Amino acid sequence: MVFSAITGLIGLLFAGLWITFLILIARALLKYLRTKEVRSEKTAVARSLGEALKAHRIRCKMTQEFVAESIGVSRQAVSKWELGVSDPSTSNLFALAKLFGIPVEELLKDVE
């Protein structure tokens, strides 16, 4: 008798925890959906910088591998910058501008 009462209480406890977990997931999903505009704006800016980097690299007839070796990063890093997955650090921006033969301001003015 006591065992079944304890089992029932444990079952209620797990049911309550499961419901709380589902509520937290629903709240997180709603918060994520509400930030769609912010995420899309950030993606657009990152993509614009990536497009500018790729345009200058192609204009200079350089490969991603050559750019990477010249400034001391991996080819994958250059690829991520051009795809907008990540942004180069400030020091890498200066190195890229120098490599492309343009001032940093000109590299960044292409970014919306």
Biopython code that builds the backbone (N, CA, C, O; Angstrom):
import numpy as np
from Bio.PDB.StructureBuilder import StructureBuilder

atoms = [
    (1, "MET", "N", (0.820, -1.181, 0.000)),
    (1, "MET", "CA", (0.000, 0.000, 0.000)),
    (1, "MET", "C", (0.870, 1.254, 0.000)),
    (1, "MET", "O", (0.659, 2.163, -0.803)),
    (2, "VAL", "N", (1.858, 1.297, 0.913)),
    (2, "VAL", "CA", (2.745, 2.448, 0.996)),
    (2, "VAL", "C", (3.586, 2.549, -0.274)),
    (2, "VAL", "O", (3.854, 3.641, -0.776)),
    (3, "PHE", "N", (3.991, 1.398, -0.778)),
    (3, "PHE", "CA", (4.800, 1.376, -1.997)),
    (3, "PHE", "C", (4.039, 1.970, -3.183)),
    (3, "PHE", "O", (4.608, 2.729, -3.967)),
    (4, "SER", "N", (2.773, 1.632, -3.315)),
    (4, "SER", "CA", (1.982, 2.157, -4.425)),
    (4, "SER", "C", (1.748, 3.654, -4.266)),
    (4, "SER", "O", (1.676, 4.368, -5.267)),
    (5, "ALA", "N", (1.629, 4.145, -3.045)),
    (5, "ALA", "CA", (1.459, 5.586, -2.817)),
    (5, "ALA", "C", (2.736, 6.334, -3.205)),
    (5, "ALA", "O", (2.670, 7.393, -3.828)),
    (6, "ILE", "N", (3.885, 5.790, -2.842)),
    (6, "ILE", "CA", (5.169, 6.420, -3.180)),
    (6, "ILE", "C", (5.373, 6.396, -4.697)),
    (6, "ILE", "O", (5.834, 7.371, -5.290)),
    (7, "THR", "N", (5.025, 5.281, -5.303)),
    (7, "THR", "CA", (5.143, 5.168, -6.761)),
    (7, "THR", "C", (4.241, 6.187, -7.445)),
    (7, "THR", "O", (4.638, 6.793, -8.440)),
    (8, "GLY", "N", (3.052, 6.381, -6.934)),
    (8, "GLY", "CA", (2.129, 7.366, -7.485)),
    (8, "GLY", "C", (2.675, 8.777, -7.362)),
    (8, "GLY", "O", (2.564, 9.572, -8.295)),
    (9, "LEU", "N", (3.268, 9.093, -6.210)),
    (9, "LEU", "CA", (3.860, 10.427, -6.005)),
    (9, "LEU", "C", (5.045, 10.655, -6.941)),
    (9, "LEU", "O", (5.202, 11.744, -7.495)),
    (10, "ILE", "N", (5.866, 9.645, -7.113)),
    (10, "ILE", "CA", (7.008, 9.758, -8.017)),
    (10, "ILE", "C", (6.518, 9.946, -9.454)),
    (10, "ILE", "O", (7.096, 10.721, -10.216)),
    (11, "GLY", "N", (5.462, 9.239, -9.815)),
    (11, "GLY", "CA", (4.876, 9.399, -11.141)),
    (11, "GLY", "C", (4.355, 10.809, -11.357)),
    (11, "GLY", "O", (4.570, 11.390, -12.420)),
    (12, "LEU", "N", (3.676, 11.366, -10.365)),
    (12, "LEU", "CA", (3.197, 12.750, -10.453)),
    (12, "LEU", "C", (4.356, 13.731, -10.562)),
    (12, "LEU", "O", (4.282, 14.704, -11.313)),
    (13, "LEU", "N", (5.416, 13.479, -9.821)),
    (13, "LEU", "CA", (6.590, 14.343, -9.858)),
    (13, "LEU", "C", (7.210, 14.345, -11.260)),
    (13, "LEU", "O", (7.535, 15.404, -11.795)),
    (14, "PHE", "N", (7.370, 13.172, -11.844)),
    (14, "PHE", "CA", (7.929, 13.094, -13.196)),
    (14, "PHE", "C", (7.001, 13.722, -14.229)),
    (14, "PHE", "O", (7.468, 14.344, -15.183)),
    (15, "ALA", "N", (5.698, 13.566, -14.050)),
    (15, "ALA", "CA", (4.742, 14.196, -14.969)),
    (15, "ALA", "C", (4.853, 15.715, -14.870)),
    (15, "ALA", "O", (4.822, 16.409, -15.887)),
    (16, "GLY", "N", (4.980, 16.225, -13.664)),
    (16, "GLY", "CA", (5.151, 17.670, -13.471)),
    (16, "GLY", "C", (6.442, 18.176, -14.086)),
    (16, "GLY", "O", (6.464, 19.236, -14.710)),
    (17, "LEU", "N", (7.506, 17.428, -13.912)),
    (17, "LEU", "CA", (8.781, 17.816, -14.515)),
    (17, "LEU", "C", (8.696, 17.799, -16.031)),
    (17, "LEU", "O", (9.243, 18.677, -16.699)),
    (18, "TRP", "N", (8.011, 16.800, -16.575)),
    (18, "TRP", "CA", (7.865, 16.690, -18.026)),
    (18, "TRP", "C", (7.052, 17.866, -18.572)),
    (18, "TRP", "O", (7.407, 18.432, -19.606)),
    (19, "ILE", "N", (5.984, 18.232, -17.900)),
    (19, "ILE", "CA", (5.166, 19.374, -18.328)),
    (19, "ILE", "C", (5.964, 20.665, -18.241)),
    (19, "ILE", "O", (5.886, 21.498, -19.144)),
    (20, "THR", "N", (6.731, 20.844, -17.173)),
    (20, "THR", "CA", (7.578, 22.033, -17.037)),
    (20, "THR", "C", (8.604, 22.095, -18.161)),
    (20, "THR", "O", (8.857, 23.167, -18.711)),
    (21, "PHE", "N", (9.186, 20.972, -18.499)),
    (21, "PHE", "CA", (10.156, 20.906, -19.587)),
    (21, "PHE", "C", (9.518, 21.320, -20.908)),
    (21, "PHE", "O", (10.116, 22.080, -21.669)),
    (22, "LEU", "N", (8.321, 20.834, -21.187)),
    (22, "LEU", "CA", (7.621, 21.188, -22.422)),
    (22, "LEU", "C", (7.280, 22.679, -22.463)),
    (22, "LEU", "O", (7.365, 23.305, -23.519)),
    (23, "ILE", "N", (6.899, 23.243, -21.331)),
    (23, "ILE", "CA", (6.601, 24.683, -21.266)),
    (23, "ILE", "C", (7.854, 25.493, -21.550)),
    (23, "ILE", "O", (7.794, 26.477, -22.288)),
    (24, "LEU", "N", (8.981, 25.103, -20.982)),
    (24, "LEU", "CA", (10.243, 25.822, -21.222)),
    (24, "LEU", "C", (10.650, 25.741, -22.690)),
    (24, "LEU", "O", (11.132, 26.726, -23.249)),
    (25, "ILE", "N", (10.467, 24.601, -23.314)),
    (25, "ILE", "CA", (10.799, 24.458, -24.737)),
    (25, "ILE", "C", (9.885, 25.347, -25.581)),
    (25, "ILE", "O", (10.345, 25.982, -26.530)),
    (26, "ALA", "N", (8.599, 25.397, -25.244)),
    (26, "ALA", "CA", (7.662, 26.243, -25.993)),
    (26, "ALA", "C", (8.050, 27.715, -25.860)),
    (26, "ALA", "O", (8.014, 28.452, -26.846)),
    (27, "ARG", "N", (8.418, 28.149, -24.659)),
    (27, "ARG", "CA", (8.839, 29.541, -24.452)),
    (27, "ARG", "C", (10.101, 29.863, -25.256)),
    (27, "ARG", "O", (10.197, 30.923, -25.874)),
    (28, "ALA", "N", (11.058, 28.950, -25.243)),
    (28, "ALA", "CA", (12.295, 29.177, -25.989)),
    (28, "ALA", "C", (12.019, 29.261, -27.481)),
    (28, "ALA", "O", (12.603, 30.090, -28.178)),
    (29, "LEU", "N", (11.141, 28.416, -27.968)),
    (29, "LEU", "CA", (10.788, 28.436, -29.389)),
    (29, "LEU", "C", (10.102, 29.746, -29.766)),
    (29, "LEU", "O", (10.406, 30.329, -30.807)),
    (30, "LEU", "N", (9.189, 30.204, -28.936)),
    (30, "LEU", "CA", (8.518, 31.483, -29.207)),
    (30, "LEU", "C", (9.506, 32.641, -29.205)),
    (30, "LEU", "O", (9.419, 33.536, -30.047)),
    (31, "LYS", "N", (10.440, 32.628, -28.266)),
    (31, "LYS", "CA", (11.443, 33.694, -28.216)),
    (31, "LYS", "C", (12.309, 33.664, -29.473)),
    (31, "LYS", "O", (12.629, 34.712, -30.034)),
    (32, "TYR", "N", (12.684, 32.481, -29.908)),
    (32, "TYR", "CA", (13.486, 32.340, -31.121)),
    (32, "TYR", "C", (12.729, 32.867, -32.340)),
    (32, "TYR", "O", (13.306, 33.563, -33.176)),
    (33, "LEU", "N", (11.452, 32.540, -32.443)),
    (33, "LEU", "CA", (10.654, 32.980, -33.580)),
    (33, "LEU", "C", (10.474, 34.496, -33.590)),
    (33, "LEU", "O", (10.383, 35.093, -34.663)),
    (34, "ARG", "N", (10.421, 35.126, -32.431)),
    (34, "ARG", "CA", (10.256, 36.578, -32.351)),
    (34, "ARG", "C", (11.514, 37.325, -32.764)),
    (34, "ARG", "O", (11.434, 38.502, -33.117)),
    (35, "THR", "N", (12.663, 36.683, -32.730)),
    (35, "THR", "CA", (13.916, 37.348, -33.076)),
    (35, "THR", "C", (14.295, 37.142, -34.531)),
    (35, "THR", "O", (15.446, 37.372, -34.902)),
    (36, "LYS", "N", (13.361, 36.716, -35.359)),
    (36, "LYS", "CA", (13.651, 36.434, -36.768)),
    (36, "LYS", "C", (14.193, 37.668, -37.483)),
    (36, "LYS", "O", (15.143, 37.557, -38.257)),
    (37, "GLU", "N", (13.606, 38.844, -37.238)),
    (37, "GLU", "CA", (14.059, 40.060, -37.912)),
    (37, "GLU", "C", (15.504, 40.386, -37.545)),
    (37, "GLU", "O", (16.291, 40.768, -38.411)),
    (38, "VAL", "N", (15.854, 40.243, -36.292)),
    (38, "VAL", "CA", (17.221, 40.535, -35.842)),
    (38, "VAL", "C", (18.200, 39.572, -36.490)),
    (38, "VAL", "O", (19.269, 39.981, -36.944)),
    (39, "ARG", "N", (17.838, 38.284, -36.537)),
    (39, "ARG", "CA", (18.723, 37.293, -37.142)),
    (39, "ARG", "C", (18.888, 37.529, -38.630)),
    (39, "ARG", "O", (19.994, 37.400, -39.154)),
    (40, "SER", "N", (17.813, 37.871, -39.318)),
    (40, "SER", "CA", (17.921, 38.096, -40.764)),
    (40, "SER", "C", (18.726, 39.351, -41.066)),
    (40, "SER", "O", (19.463, 39.387, -42.051)),
    (41, "GLU", "N", (18.597, 40.385, -40.230)),
    (41, "GLU", "CA", (19.395, 41.603, -40.430)),
    (41, "GLU", "C", (20.879, 41.311, -40.220)),
    (41, "GLU", "O", (21.720, 41.772, -40.991)),
    (42, "LYS", "N", (21.195, 40.559, -39.194)),
    (42, "LYS", "CA", (22.588, 40.206, -38.927)),
    (42, "LYS", "C", (23.155, 39.367, -40.074)),
    (42, "LYS", "O", (24.303, 39.562, -40.471)),
    (43, "THR", "N", (22.375, 38.455, -40.597)),
    (43, "THR", "CA", (22.813, 37.632, -41.715)),
    (43, "THR", "C", (23.067, 38.483, -42.946)),
    (43, "THR", "O", (24.038, 38.255, -43.667)),
    (44, "ALA", "N", (22.206, 39.460, -43.195)),
    (44, "ALA", "CA", (22.365, 40.329, -44.363)),
    (44, "ALA", "C", (23.654, 41.140, -44.265)),
    (44, "ALA", "O", (24.371, 41.292, -45.254)),
    (45, "VAL", "N", (23.947, 41.658, -43.079)),
    (45, "VAL", "CA", (25.175, 42.432, -42.907)),
    (45, "VAL", "C", (26.394, 41.535, -43.073)),
    (45, "VAL", "O", (27.354, 41.909, -43.747)),
    (46, "ALA", "N", (26.361, 40.359, -42.465)),
    (46, "ALA", "CA", (27.494, 39.438, -42.583)),
    (46, "ALA", "C", (27.671, 39.002, -44.026)),
    (46, "ALA", "O", (28.801, 38.891, -44.502)),
    (47, "ARG", "N", (26.595, 38.758, -44.715)),
    (47, "ARG", "CA", (26.675, 38.337, -46.107)),
    (47, "ARG", "C", (27.256, 39.460, -46.959)),
    (47, "ARG", "O", (28.029, 39.206, -47.882)),
    (48, "SER", "N", (26.890, 40.681, -46.655)),
    (48, "SER", "CA", (27.407, 41.806, -47.427)),
    (48, "SER", "C", (28.919, 41.922, -47.272)),
    (48, "SER", "O", (29.624, 42.169, -48.250)),
    (49, "LEU", "N", (29.423, 41.746, -46.049)),
    (49, "LEU", "CA", (30.865, 41.792, -45.837)),
    (49, "LEU", "C", (31.523, 40.640, -46.580)),
    (49, "LEU", "O", (32.568, 40.825, -47.203)),
    (50, "GLY", "N", (30.934, 39.464, -46.523)),
    (50, "GLY", "CA", (31.483, 38.308, -47.234)),
    (50, "GLY", "C", (31.503, 38.525, -48.731)),
    (50, "GLY", "O", (32.464, 38.167, -49.412)),
    (51, "GLU", "N", (30.426, 39.118, -49.240)),
    (51, "GLU", "CA", (30.375, 39.394, -50.676)),
    (51, "GLU", "C", (31.447, 40.406, -51.073)),
    (51, "GLU", "O", (32.059, 40.283, -52.134)),
    (52, "ALA", "N", (31.674, 41.410, -50.218)),
    (52, "ALA", "CA", (32.707, 42.409, -50.501)),
    (52, "ALA", "C", (34.089, 41.760, -50.510)),
    (52, "ALA", "O", (34.905, 42.043, -51.387)),
    (53, "LEU", "N", (34.347, 40.892, -49.536)),
    (53, "LEU", "CA", (35.640, 40.203, -49.486)),
    (53, "LEU", "C", (35.848, 39.337, -50.721)),
    (53, "LEU", "O", (36.925, 39.330, -51.316)),
    (54, "LYS", "N", (34.801, 38.610, -51.095)),
    (54, "LYS", "CA", (34.924, 37.734, -52.259)),
    (54, "LYS", "C", (35.122, 38.547, -53.537)),
    (54, "LYS", "O", (35.915, 38.167, -54.398)),
    (55, "ALA", "N", (34.405, 39.662, -53.661)),
    (55, "ALA", "CA", (34.539, 40.499, -54.856)),
    (55, "ALA", "C", (35.961, 41.045, -54.986)),
    (55, "ALA", "O", (36.525, 41.046, -56.080)),
    (56, "HIS", "N", (36.544, 41.506, -53.882)),
    (56, "HIS", "CA", (37.915, 42.021, -53.934)),
    (56, "HIS", "C", (38.916, 40.903, -54.222)),
    (56, "HIS", "O", (39.881, 41.104, -54.960)),
    (57, "ARG", "N", (38.682, 39.728, -53.640)),
    (57, "ARG", "CA", (39.585, 38.606, -53.889)),
    (57, "ARG", "C", (39.555, 38.212, -55.366)),
    (57, "ARG", "O", (40.600, 37.971, -55.970)),
    (58, "ILE", "N", (38.373, 38.148, -55.935)),
    (58, "ILE", "CA", (38.244, 37.777, -57.349)),
    (58, "ILE", "C", (38.820, 38.869, -58.242)),
    (58, "ILE", "O", (39.460, 38.578, -59.253)),
    (59, "ARG", "N", (38.589, 40.137, -57.863)),
    (59, "ARG", "CA", (39.137, 41.248, -58.648)),
    (59, "ARG", "C", (40.664, 41.169, -58.714)),
    (59, "ARG", "O", (41.273, 41.476, -59.738)),
    (60, "CYS", "N", (41.262, 40.753, -57.601)),
    (60, "CYS", "CA", (42.724, 40.626, -57.543)),
    (60, "CYS", "C", (43.214, 39.287, -58.090)),
    (60, "CYS", "O", (44.415, 39.016, -58.073)),
    (61, "LYS", "N", (42.299, 38.449, -58.573)),
    (61, "LYS", "CA", (42.617, 37.133, -59.133)),
    (61, "LYS", "C", (43.406, 36.270, -58.151)),
    (61, "LYS", "O", (44.452, 35.711, -58.482)),
    (62, "MET", "N", (42.869, 36.180, -56.931)),
    (62, "MET", "CA", (43.499, 35.388, -55.877)),
    (62, "MET", "C", (42.575, 34.239, -55.494)),
    (62, "MET", "O", (41.353, 34.347, -55.596)),
    (63, "THR", "N", (43.169, 33.151, -55.056)),
    (63, "THR", "CA", (42.382, 32.029, -54.544)),
    (63, "THR", "C", (42.216, 32.198, -53.039)),
    (63, "THR", "O", (42.946, 32.958, -52.403)),
    (64, "GLN", "N", (41.248, 31.481, -52.482)),
    (64, "GLN", "CA", (41.073, 31.508, -51.028)),
    (64, "GLN", "C", (42.329, 30.998, -50.333)),
    (64, "GLN", "O", (42.723, 31.519, -49.289)),
    (65, "GLU", "N", (42.949, 29.988, -50.908)),
    (65, "GLU", "CA", (44.155, 29.418, -50.311)),
    (65, "GLU", "C", (45.296, 30.434, -50.297)),
    (65, "GLU", "O", (46.026, 30.525, -49.310)),
    (66, "PHE", "N", (45.458, 31.194, -51.377)),
    (66, "PHE", "CA", (46.505, 32.209, -51.432)),
    (66, "PHE", "C", (46.251, 33.297, -50.394)),
    (66, "PHE", "O", (47.174, 33.724, -49.700)),
    (67, "VAL", "N", (45.009, 33.741, -50.289)),
    (67, "VAL", "CA", (44.666, 34.774, -49.301)),
    (67, "VAL", "C", (44.949, 34.255, -47.895)),
    (67, "VAL", "O", (45.522, 34.965, -47.068)),
    (68, "ALA", "N", (44.549, 33.025, -47.633)),
    (68, "ALA", "CA", (44.756, 32.437, -46.311)),
    (68, "ALA", "C", (46.236, 32.350, -45.961)),
    (68, "ALA", "O", (46.635, 32.723, -44.857)),
    (69, "GLU", "N", (47.050, 31.862, -46.886)),
    (69, "GLU", "CA", (48.483, 31.752, -46.628)),
    (69, "GLU", "C", (49.124, 33.123, -46.453)),
    (69, "GLU", "O", (50.042, 33.280, -45.648)),
    (70, "SER", "N", (48.652, 34.109, -47.194)),
    (70, "SER", "CA", (49.241, 35.446, -47.142)),
    (70, "SER", "C", (49.007, 36.144, -45.810)),
    (70, "SER", "O", (49.869, 36.880, -45.332)),
    (71, "ILE", "N", (47.837, 35.914, -45.206)),
    (71, "ILE", "CA", (47.561, 36.606, -43.938)),
    (71, "ILE", "C", (47.679, 35.689, -42.723)),
    (71, "ILE", "O", (47.498, 36.136, -41.590)),
    (72, "GLY", "N", (47.978, 34.416, -42.948)),
    (72, "GLY", "CA", (48.253, 33.502, -41.839)),
    (72, "GLY", "C", (47.028, 32.894, -41.176)),
    (72, "GLY", "O", (46.999, 32.711, -39.959)),
    (73, "VAL", "N", (46.015, 32.582, -41.980)),
    (73, "VAL", "CA", (44.837, 31.883, -41.452)),
    (73, "VAL", "C", (44.585, 30.659, -42.324)),
    (73, "VAL", "O", (45.280, 30.440, -43.316)),
    (74, "SER", "N", (43.598, 29.873, -41.953)),
    (74, "SER", "CA", (43.270, 28.691, -42.759)),
    (74, "SER", "C", (42.383, 29.081, -43.938)),
    (74, "SER", "O", (41.731, 30.125, -43.926)),
    (75, "ARG", "N", (42.373, 28.228, -44.948)),
    (75, "ARG", "CA", (41.500, 28.460, -46.090)),
    (75, "ARG", "C", (40.038, 28.401, -45.663)),
    (75, "ARG", "O", (39.192, 29.109, -46.209)),
    (76, "GLN", "N", (39.751, 27.547, -44.681)),
    (76, "GLN", "CA", (38.385, 27.425, -44.187)),
    (76, "GLN", "C", (37.924, 28.728, -43.541)),
    (76, "GLN", "O", (36.749, 29.083, -43.637)),
    (77, "ALA", "N", (38.842, 29.450, -42.879)),
    (77, "ALA", "CA", (38.482, 30.733, -42.268)),
    (77, "ALA", "C", (38.073, 31.730, -43.345)),
    (77, "ALA", "O", (37.075, 32.435, -43.195)),
    (78, "VAL", "N", (38.840, 31.788, -44.428)),
    (78, "VAL", "CA", (38.513, 32.695, -45.534)),
    (78, "VAL", "C", (37.158, 32.310, -46.132)),
    (78, "VAL", "O", (36.350, 33.180, -46.455)),
    (79, "SER", "N", (36.917, 31.023, -46.276)),
    (79, "SER", "CA", (35.639, 30.547, -46.804)),
    (79, "SER", "C", (34.487, 30.966, -45.899)),
    (79, "SER", "O", (33.447, 31.412, -46.383)),
    (80, "LYS", "N", (34.668, 30.825, -44.587)),
    (80, "LYS", "CA", (33.623, 31.208, -43.642)),
    (80, "LYS", "C", (33.356, 32.713, -43.699)),
    (80, "LYS", "O", (32.207, 33.139, -43.583)),
    (81, "TRP", "N", (34.401, 33.520, -43.877)),
    (81, "TRP", "CA", (34.213, 34.974, -43.996)),
    (81, "TRP", "C", (33.387, 35.291, -45.236)),
    (81, "TRP", "O", (32.469, 36.110, -45.187)),
    (82, "GLU", "N", (33.715, 34.642, -46.339)),
    (82, "GLU", "CA", (33.009, 34.927, -47.591)),
    (82, "GLU", "C", (31.576, 34.420, -47.572)),
    (82, "GLU", "O", (30.701, 35.013, -48.204)),
    (83, "LEU", "N", (31.328, 33.342, -46.862)),
    (83, "LEU", "CA", (29.968, 32.818, -46.760)),
    (83, "LEU", "C", (29.139, 33.554, -45.717)),
    (83, "LEU", "O", (27.921, 33.383, -45.661)),
    (84, "GLY", "N", (29.787, 34.372, -44.889)),
    (84, "GLY", "CA", (29.078, 35.106, -43.850)),
    (84, "GLY", "C", (28.835, 34.304, -42.593)),
    (84, "GLY", "O", (28.052, 34.715, -41.736)),
    (85, "VAL", "N", (29.502, 33.153, -42.467)),
    (85, "VAL", "CA", (29.348, 32.334, -41.269)),
    (85, "VAL", "C", (30.038, 32.994, -40.081)),
    (85, "VAL", "O", (29.546, 32.923, -38.955)),
    (86, "SER", "N", (31.175, 33.635, -40.331)),
    (86, "SER", "CA", (31.890, 34.364, -39.285)),
    (86, "SER", "C", (32.500, 35.611, -39.910)),
    (86, "SER", "O", (32.518, 35.768, -41.131)),
    (87, "ASP", "N", (32.995, 36.487, -39.058)),
    (87, "ASP", "CA", (33.607, 37.729, -39.515)),
    (87, "ASP", "C", (35.092, 37.725, -39.161)),
    (87, "ASP", "O", (35.485, 37.176, -38.132)),
    (88, "PRO", "N", (35.919, 38.337, -40.015)),
    (88, "PRO", "CA", (37.344, 38.415, -39.688)),
    (88, "PRO", "C", (37.579, 39.386, -38.539)),
    (88, "PRO", "O", (36.812, 40.327, -38.335)),
    (89, "SER", "N", (38.650, 39.144, -37.795)),
    (89, "SER", "CA", (39.005, 40.062, -36.719)),
    (89, "SER", "C", (39.492, 41.372, -37.328)),
    (89, "SER", "O", (39.721, 41.463, -38.534)),
    (90, "THR", "N", (39.646, 42.373, -36.487)),
    (90, "THR", "CA", (40.097, 43.680, -36.961)),
    (90, "THR", "C", (41.474, 43.586, -37.593)),
    (90, "THR", "O", (41.721, 44.181, -38.642)),
    (91, "SER", "N", (42.365, 42.848, -36.966)),
    (91, "SER", "CA", (43.718, 42.720, -37.524)),
    (91, "SER", "C", (43.676, 42.003, -38.872)),
    (91, "SER", "O", (44.441, 42.339, -39.776)),
    (92, "ASN", "N", (42.790, 41.021, -39.012)),
    (92, "ASN", "CA", (42.666, 40.334, -40.299)),
    (92, "ASN", "C", (42.043, 41.238, -41.353)),
    (92, "ASN", "O", (42.395, 41.139, -42.529)),
    (93, "LEU", "N", (41.122, 42.122, -40.960)),
    (93, "LEU", "CA", (40.564, 43.083, -41.906)),
    (93, "LEU", "C", (41.659, 43.993, -42.453)),
    (93, "LEU", "O", (41.710, 44.258, -43.654)),
    (94, "PHE", "N", (42.541, 44.474, -41.561)),
    (94, "PHE", "CA", (43.654, 45.316, -42.003)),
    (94, "PHE", "C", (44.572, 44.547, -42.953)),
    (94, "PHE", "O", (45.024, 45.085, -43.964)),
    (95, "ALA", "N", (44.844, 43.274, -42.617)),
    (95, "ALA", "CA", (45.711, 42.454, -43.471)),
    (95, "ALA", "C", (45.064, 42.212, -44.831)),
    (95, "ALA", "O", (45.746, 42.236, -45.855)),
    (96, "LEU", "N", (43.756, 41.980, -44.846)),
    (96, "LEU", "CA", (43.048, 41.766, -46.113)),
    (96, "LEU", "C", (43.080, 43.025, -46.976)),
    (96, "LEU", "O", (43.328, 42.956, -48.180)),
    (97, "ALA", "N", (42.829, 44.172, -46.352)),
    (97, "ALA", "CA", (42.844, 45.428, -47.101)),
    (97, "ALA", "C", (44.226, 45.670, -47.703)),
    (97, "ALA", "O", (44.346, 46.087, -48.855)),
    (98, "LYS", "N", (45.262, 45.407, -46.918)),
    (98, "LYS", "CA", (46.634, 45.590, -47.412)),
    (98, "LYS", "C", (46.907, 44.623, -48.563)),
    (98, "LYS", "O", (47.510, 45.007, -49.566)),
    (99, "LEU", "N", (46.471, 43.382, -48.425)),
    (99, "LEU", "CA", (46.681, 42.385, -49.465)),
    (99, "LEU", "C", (45.955, 42.765, -50.758)),
    (99, "LEU", "O", (46.485, 42.573, -51.852)),
    (100, "PHE", "N", (44.746, 43.302, -50.627)),
    (100, "PHE", "CA", (43.975, 43.699, -51.797)),
    (100, "PHE", "C", (44.412, 45.052, -52.352)),
    (100, "PHE", "O", (43.966, 45.458, -53.425)),
    (101, "GLY", "N", (45.281, 45.747, -51.626)),
    (101, "GLY", "CA", (45.780, 47.046, -52.087)),
    (101, "GLY", "C", (44.756, 48.163, -51.983)),
    (101, "GLY", "O", (44.725, 49.069, -52.816)),
    (102, "ILE", "N", (43.932, 48.095, -50.970)),
    (102, "ILE", "CA", (42.913, 49.120, -50.765)),
    (102, "ILE", "C", (42.928, 49.566, -49.305)),
    (102, "ILE", "O", (43.388, 48.818, -48.443)),
    (103, "PRO", "N", (42.436, 50.763, -49.013)),
    (103, "PRO", "CA", (42.316, 51.161, -47.604)),
    (103, "PRO", "C", (41.199, 50.371, -46.915)),
    (103, "PRO", "O", (40.263, 49.903, -47.565)),
    (104, "VAL", "N", (41.309, 50.233, -45.618)),
    (104, "VAL", "CA", (40.305, 49.490, -44.856)),
    (104, "VAL", "C", (38.929, 50.129, -45.021)),
    (104, "VAL", "O", (37.920, 49.427, -45.092)),
    (105, "GLU", "N", (38.888, 51.451, -45.081)),
    (105, "GLU", "CA", (37.614, 52.146, -45.236)),
    (105, "GLU", "C", (36.904, 51.718, -46.514)),
    (105, "GLU", "O", (35.682, 51.567, -46.526)),
    (106, "GLU", "N", (37.658, 51.523, -47.579)),
    (106, "GLU", "CA", (37.050, 51.103, -48.830)),
    (106, "GLU", "C", (36.515, 49.690, -48.737)),
    (106, "GLU", "O", (35.486, 49.370, -49.332)),
    (107, "LEU", "N", (37.199, 48.852, -48.002)),
    (107, "LEU", "CA", (36.727, 47.483, -47.817)),
    (107, "LEU", "C", (35.412, 47.481, -47.031)),
    (107, "LEU", "O", (34.501, 46.713, -47.341)),
    (108, "LEU", "N", (35.319, 48.332, -46.027)),
    (108, "LEU", "CA", (34.141, 48.360, -45.184)),
    (108, "LEU", "C", (33.002, 49.197, -45.736)),
    (108, "LEU", "O", (31.856, 49.030, -45.318)),
    (109, "LYS", "N", (33.297, 50.097, -46.672)),
    (109, "LYS", "CA", (32.219, 50.933, -47.212)),
    (109, "LYS", "C", (31.261, 50.120, -48.061)),
    (109, "LYS", "O", (30.122, 50.538, -48.269)),
    (110, "ASP", "N", (31.691, 48.976, -48.553)),
    (110, "ASP", "CA", (30.821, 48.112, -49.332)),
    (110, "ASP", "C", (29.789, 47.408, -48.463)),
    (110, "ASP", "O", (28.794, 46.885, -48.966)),
    (111, "VAL", "N", (30.031, 47.398, -47.156)),
    (111, "VAL", "CA", (29.143, 46.704, -46.241)),
    (111, "VAL", "C", (27.953, 47.598, -45.919)),
    (111, "VAL", "O", (28.119, 48.760, -45.547)),
    (112, "GLU", "N", (26.757, 47.048, -46.064)),
    (112, "GLU", "CA", (25.533, 47.807, -45.765)),
    (112, "GLU", "C", (25.319, 47.913, -44.276)),
    (112, "GLU", "O", (24.342, 48.516, -43.834)),
]
sb = StructureBuilder()
sb.init_structure("model")
sb.init_model(0)
sb.init_chain("A")
sb.init_seg("    ")
for serial, (resi, resn, name, xyz) in enumerate(atoms, 1):
    if name == "N":
        sb.init_residue(resn, " ", resi, " ")
    sb.init_atom(name, np.array(xyz, "f"), 0.0, 1.0, " ", f" {name:<3s}", serial, name[0])
structure = sb.get_structure()
